[in-house]
Amino acid sequence: MKIAVAGTGYVGLSIATLLAQHHEVMAVDIIEDKVNKINNRMSPIQDEYIEKYLKEKELNLTATLNAEDAYKDAVFVIIAAPTNYDSKKNFFDTSAVESVIKQVMEINPDAIMVIKSTIPVGYTQSIREKTGSKNIIFSPEFLRESKALYDNLYPSRIIVGT
Ligand SMILES: NC(=O)c1ccc[n+]([C@@H]2O[C@H](COP(=O)([O-])OP(=O)(O)OC[C@H]3O[C@@H](n4cnc5c(N)ncnc54)[C@H](O)[C@@H]3O)[C@@H](O)[C@H]2O)c1
């Protein structure tokens, strides 16, 4: 399957690495240095398993700055963009997630979008209503930083919902 991953932090890069063992994965980021490192099989983040897999495994993984290339024929788009919590305003900044959803809906509205980013309760329902898309689902992430790929290889649970 062709799978795109938006964001190559702990969440996105661990999932991209995991899935690239058996699928054609394109990972999108907005930071050129991260994209270059991944394409040179160097991990931009500290994680023993990601570092090892990038060096040693045969992975079908390409990183890119070009969202259109990645999203246009993907069956799934995994959204792992940041959603920083603003403690002053007491809310999650979901603008990066929304910008990915908007791009995917313009480029490839049939793709199933799987949000792995942390989002507030009720967000999936409200974004499905706001965009009119039935292709947005949520699967919360439980990994630990620096053990990100390990935790995705051996997950204690996988939860998916709308
Ligand atoms: N790190 C964790 O342990 C952890 C665990 C569970 C959930 N989460 C959640 O997952 C999400 C991602 O976390 P992370 O730690 O991987 O974050 P991160 O900040 O390390 O990585 C996010 C990446 O997304 C990129 N990005 C930003 N806007 C983008 C866009 N429009 N298109 C493509 N890429 C874009 C950034 O450049 C960055 O490389 C957050 O919502 C976080 O709360 C993180």
The ligand as an ORCA input file, in Angstrom:
! r2SCAN-3c Opt
* xyz 0 1
  N       6.429     12.368     21.516
  C       5.587     11.615     22.213
  O       6.000     10.879     23.140
  C       4.129     11.601     21.885
  C       3.311     10.566     22.393
  C       1.970     10.560     22.078
  C       1.431     11.562     21.295
  N       2.222     12.567     20.805
  C       1.592     13.599     19.969
  O       1.903     13.365     18.601
  C       2.084     14.602     17.901
  C       3.485     14.667     17.323
  O       4.415     14.520     18.380
  P       5.985     14.415     18.124
  O       6.621     14.238     19.454
  O       6.241     13.431     17.029
  O       6.234     15.924     17.611
  P       7.493     16.627     16.943
  O       7.335     18.064     17.196
  O       8.747     15.912     17.351
  O       7.288     16.324     15.383
  C       6.307     16.930     14.599
  C       6.875     17.118     13.199
  O       5.838     17.610     12.347
  C       6.407     18.554     11.457
  N       5.323     19.380     10.901
  C       4.764     20.515     11.391
  N       3.787     20.955     10.578
  C       3.719     20.077      9.537
  C       2.925     20.001      8.362
  N       1.979     20.902      8.091
  N       3.145     18.981      7.508
  C       4.089     18.046      7.759
  N       4.875     18.069      8.859
  C       4.691     19.073      9.736
  C       7.430     19.284     12.322
  O       8.391     19.937     11.534
  C       8.016     18.139     13.141
  O       9.135     17.529     12.499
  C       1.783     15.694     18.937
  O       0.408     16.000     18.866
  C       2.084     15.020     20.264
  O       1.361     15.591     21.325
  C       3.561     12.594     21.084
*
